[in-house]
Amino acid sequence: MQKLSATHVDADREPGQEQKQQKQAHKKSFGNWLFGGEKAKRDGKQNGDEDTSSQKEGGGSDTDKSWDIPQTFDEMSSLNATMMGADLAYVRIMQQCIDTLVVAVRRGDDARLELECTIISHRMHNDVHKEVKLADFKVIMLASLRVLLPKSWSITVEQAWMQMWDMVQGFLEIHIPLPLKYERAVSKFVLGVASDEGNQMGVRAFNRLFKSHPRAQDAFIISNNRMNQLVFKGLIMAMNMYREPARQYDDTIGLGLKHIMYNIPVEFFEPFVCAIIEELKDNTTDQLAIEGIEYTLTTIATIMVYTINEGANDLLRAVIANSSKMVRKALAPLPRGGRIGACLGGVAGL
């Protein structure tokens, strides 16, 4: 009876129903595994994206960091100087003066090149406090230019730069020892003269100038007190060239620009220095002081002459001469729209 019931129950099922249920169960379990894996994959990807974004916000890994490559001569030469262990104060001075050195060499102006090397020597005496190898900057300069000018660099170009540096180094080797040699004697003498209020050395120096160059009297129509002041100021400038060369250089350029409006002929600067030195020889036996003052006074006078010659354009000369004809001639090559700007800019530095 039980057997018949069991048979009856099995008979009530549809054919293949049991196999169908097994397939559905298998499919369900397979689907759970499949979609569960995809979900886990999506979750992992999302977590990975979050990690990546957090890395970006935090600066990324070390491999993503990039080096800032120097793009200018100053930046590249500073980097090379640091790698070589060169004196950075010396390198900084050469960086600031390299343009004027190159211009002087390109023009073939040996006098200007020596002047610039004289100024560098004073700055090194004041700012560089240990012995340096001048050739270090040659290596730094060439290494920097090779990197910055890869397309135009050649053996010929390198030889030209090496020749330029050899000229510069030759002048530096001559002038670098001189500030140390003269500074103390010059300071002692100048401070002593400045403390003597009744000293008429300035008047006597101008009298020497007027005797050797009578036409100079037309340019210096001033009182005796003013003559003394000008000579004493020149001595102070000569002393400050040892103490504060960079500042004194800028002040000398400013004074040279003012002398454009004073309309002082540049041919009087050299005899004026000579007159002062001749007067000093009658007032002291300190040969070092005399040589040291002559050295820096000559440097100051040369700076002023170059400043006047380079800063006095045709328009300024016309204004100084108060000549409308010269003004029209100076403005003639310029377009009408640019003449007002030329007039304003021409005297802006005075």
C-alpha positions in Angstrom: 0.0 0.0 0.0 2.8 2.3 0.9 4.5 1.3 -2.3 1.5 2.1 -4.4 1.2 5.6 -2.7 4.8 6.3 -3.4 4.3 5.3 -7.0 1.2 7.4 -7.2 3.0 10.4 -5.9 5.9 10.0 -8.3 3.4 9.6 -11.1 1.8 12.9 -10.3 5.0 14.7 -11.1 5.5 16.0 -14.6 8.1 14.2 -16.7 11.5 15.8 -16.4 10.4 18.1 -13.6 13.1 16.9 -11.2 15.9 17.4 -13.8 14.5 20.9 -14.4 14.7 21.8 -10.8 18.3 20.5 -10.5 19.2 22.7 -13.5 17.6 25.8 -12.0 19.4 25.2 -8.7 22.7 24.7 -10.5 22.1 27.8 -12.6 21.2 29.9 -9.5 24.4 28.8 -7.8 26.4 29.5 -10.9 24.8 32.9 -11.4 25.5 33.8 -7.8 29.1 33.0 -8.3 29.3 34.8 -11.6 27.5 38.0 -10.6 29.1 37.9 -7.2 32.5 37.9 -8.8 31.6 40.7 -11.1 30.3 42.7 -8.1 33.5 42.0 -6.2 35.4 43.1 -9.3 33.4 46.3 -9.5 33.9 47.0 -5.8 37.6 46.4 -6.1 37.8 48.7 -9.1 35.9 51.4 -7.3 38.2 51.0 -4.3 41.2 51.2 -6.6 39.9 54.4 -8.2 39.4 55.9 -4.7 43.0 54.9 -3.8 44.3 56.4 -7.1 42.4 59.6 -6.5 43.7 59.8 -3.0 47.3 59.3 -4.3 46.8 62.1 -6.7 45.5 64.4 -4.0 48.4 63.4 -1.8 51.0 64.2 -4.4 51.4 60.8 -6.0 54.2 58.3 -5.7 57.9 59.1 -5.9 58.1 57.9 -9.5 55.5 60.5 -10.6 57.6 63.4 -9.4 59.5 65.4 -12.1 62.6 67.5 -11.8 62.6 71.2 -12.6 65.2 71.6 -15.3 66.9 75.0 -15.3 66.0 77.2 -18.3 68.3 80.2 -17.8 72.0 80.7 -17.6 71.8 81.9 -13.9 69.8 78.8 -12.9 72.0 76.4 -14.8 75.3 77.9 -13.6 74.1 77.9 -10.0 73.2 74.2 -10.3 76.6 73.4 -11.8 78.4 75.5 -9.2 76.6 73.6 -6.4 77.5 70.3 -7.9 81.1 71.3 -8.2 81.3 72.8 -4.8 82.4 76.2 -6.2 82.2 79.4 -4.1 78.6 80.7 -4.7 79.4 84.3 -3.9 82.1 84.3 -6.6 79.7 82.7 -9.1 76.9 85.1 -8.3 79.2 88.1 -9.0 80.2 86.6 -12.4 76.6 85.9 -13.3 75.7 89.6 -12.7 78.7 90.8 -14.8 78.8 88.3 -17.6 76.7 90.4 -20.0 78.9 93.4 -19.9 82.0 91.2 -20.2 80.6 89.6 -23.4 79.6 93.0 -24.9 83.1 94.4 -24.2 84.8 91.4 -25.9 82.4 91.5 -28.9 83.1 95.2 -29.5 86.9 94.7 -29.0 86.9 97.3 -26.3 89.8 96.2 -24.1 89.6 99.3 -21.9 85.9 98.6 -21.1 86.8 94.9 -20.4 89.5 95.9 -18.0 87.2 98.4 -16.3 84.6 95.7 -15.7 87.3 93.3 -14.4 88.4 96.1 -12.0 84.8 96.4 -10.7 84.6 92.6 -10.3 87.9 92.6 -8.4 86.5 95.2 -5.9 83.3 93.2 -5.4 85.2 90.0 -4.9 87.4 91.7 -2.3 84.3 92.8 -0.5 82.0 89.8 -0.9 84.2 86.7 -1.3 85.9 85.8 1.9 88.0 82.8 0.8 90.4 82.0 -1.9 88.7 80.9 -5.1 89.9 79.3 -8.3 89.1 81.7 -11.2 89.0 78.8 -13.6 86.0 77.3 -11.8 83.7 79.7 -13.5 85.1 78.8 -16.9 84.1 75.2 -16.3 80.7 76.2 -15.0 80.1 78.6 -17.9 80.9 76.1 -20.6 79.0 73.3 -19.0 75.9 75.5 -18.7 76.1 76.9 -22.2 76.4 73.4 -23.8 73.1 72.4 -22.2 71.3 75.6 -22.9 72.5 75.9 -26.6 72.6 72.4 -27.8 71.7 73.2 -31.4 74.1 76.1 -32.0 77.0 74.7 -29.9 80.1 73.6 -31.7 83.8 73.3 -31.3 84.3 76.8 -32.8 81.8 78.3 -30.5 83.4 76.7 -27.5 86.8 77.9 -28.5 85.4 81.5 -28.8 84.0 81.3 -25.3 87.3 79.9 -23.9 89.2 82.7 -25.6 86.9 85.3 -24.1 87.3 83.8 -20.6 91.1 83.7 -21.0 91.0 87.5 -21.6 88.8 88.1 -18.5 90.9 85.9 -16.3 94.1 87.7 -17.4 92.7 91.0 -16.2 91.3 89.5 -13.0 94.6 88.1 -12.0 96.1 91.5 -12.3 93.4 93.5 -10.4 92.2 91.1 -7.7 95.3 91.6 -5.4 95.1 95.5 -5.5 92.1 96.3 -3.3 93.6 94.3 -0.4 96.9 96.1 -1.0 95.4 99.7 -0.9 92.3 99.7 1.2 93.7 100.3 4.6 96.1 103.1 3.5 93.4 104.9 1.5 90.9 104.8 4.4 93.4 106.1 6.9 94.4 109.0 4.7 90.9 110.0 3.5 89.5 110.0 7.0 92.4 112.2 8.2 91.8 114.7 5.4 88.1 114.8 5.9 88.6 115.7 9.6 90.7 118.8 8.7 88.0 121.5 8.1 90.5 124.2 7.2 92.2 122.2 4.5 92.2 124.0 1.1 93.5 121.0 -0.9 90.4 121.2 -3.1 91.1 124.8 -4.2 94.7 124.0 -4.9 93.7 120.9 -7.0 91.3 123.0 -9.1 94.0 125.7 -9.6 96.3 123.0 -11.0 93.5 121.9 -13.3 92.8 125.5 -14.5 96.5 126.1 -15.1 97.0 123.0 -17.3 93.5 123.4 -19.0 92.3 127.0 -19.0 89.1 126.1 -20.8 88.0 124.1 -17.7 87.3 127.4 -15.9 84.2 127.9 -18.1 82.8 124.5 -16.9 83.6 125.1 -13.2 82.2 128.5 -12.2 82.0 127.7 -8.5 83.1 129.1 -5.2 86.2 128.0 -3.3 84.1 126.2 -0.7 82.4 124.2 -3.5 85.8 123.3 -5.0 86.8 121.8 -1.6 83.6 119.9 -1.3 83.9 118.4 -4.8 87.5 117.2 -4.2 86.6 115.8 -0.7 83.6 114.0 -2.2 85.8 112.5 -4.8 88.2 111.2 -2.1 85.2 109.7 -0.2 84.0 108.0 -3.3 87.5 106.6 -3.9 87.5 105.1 -0.3 83.9 103.7 -0.7 84.9 101.9 -3.8 86.9 99.6 -1.5 84.3 99.4 1.2 81.0 99.2 -0.8 81.9 98.6 -4.5 78.5 97.6 -5.7 76.7 100.6 -4.2 79.5 103.0 -5.2 79.3 101.7 -8.8 75.5 102.4 -8.9 76.1 105.9 -7.4 78.8 106.7 -9.9 76.5 105.8 -12.8 73.8 108.1 -11.3 76.4 110.9 -11.0 77.5 110.3 -14.6 73.9 110.7 -15.8 73.6 114.0 -13.9 76.8 115.3 -15.5 75.0 114.9 -18.9 72.8 117.8 -17.9 75.7 119.6 -16.3 77.3 119.5 -19.8 80.8 118.9 -18.5 83.1 117.9 -21.3 84.5 114.4 -20.8 88.0 115.5 -21.7 88.3 117.2 -18.3 87.9 114.1 -16.2 91.4 112.7 -16.7 93.2 116.0 -16.0 91.0 116.6 -13.0 92.1 113.2 -11.5 95.7 114.0 -12.3 95.4 117.4 -10.6 94.1 115.8 -7.4 96.9 113.2 -7.4 99.5 115.9 -7.9 98.1 117.8 -4.9 98.1 114.6 -2.8 101.8 114.1 -3.5 102.4 117.5 -1.8 100.3 116.6 1.2 101.5 113.1 2.1 104.4 110.7 1.8 102.2 107.6 2.0 102.8 106.1 -1.4 100.3 103.3 -0.9 97.6 105.9 -0.2 98.4 107.9 -3.3 98.5 104.8 -5.5 95.2 103.5 -4.0 93.3 106.8 -4.5 94.6 107.1 -8.0 93.5 103.6 -8.7 89.9 104.1 -7.6 89.6 107.7 -8.8 90.6 106.6 -12.3 88.0 103.8 -12.1 85.3 106.2 -11.1 86.2 108.7 -13.8 86.2 106.0 -16.4 82.7 104.8 -15.3 81.4 108.3 -15.6 82.9 108.9 -19.0 81.3 105.7 -20.3 78.0 106.6 -18.7 78.0 110.0 -20.3 79.0 108.8 -23.8 76.5 106.0 -23.8 73.7 107.9 -22.1 73.8 111.2 -24.0 71.8 110.6 -27.2 71.2 113.2 -29.9 67.9 114.4 -28.3 69.6 115.0 -24.9 72.4 116.9 -26.6 69.9 119.1 -28.4 68.0 119.8 -25.1 71.3 120.7 -23.3 72.2 123.0 -26.1 68.7 124.5 -26.1 68.6 124.3 -29.8 65.3 123.8 -31.6 67.1 123.0 -34.8 69.0 120.1 -33.2 65.8 118.9 -31.6 64.0 118.7 -34.9 67.0 117.0 -36.5 67.1 114.4 -33.6 63.3 113.7 -34.0 63.2 113.6 -37.8 64.0 109.8 -38.2 61.2 108.9 -35.7 57.5 108.4 -36.7 55.2 111.2 -35.6 53.4 109.0 -33.2 56.5 108.1 -31.3 58.1 111.5 -30.9 56.3 112.4 -27.7 57.4 109.1 -26.1 61.0 109.7 -27.3 61.0 113.2 -25.7 59.7 111.8 -22.4 61.9 108.8 -22.4 65.0 110.6 -23.5 65.3 112.6 -20.3 63.7 110.0 -18.0 67.0 109.0 -16.5 68.2 112.5 -15.6 
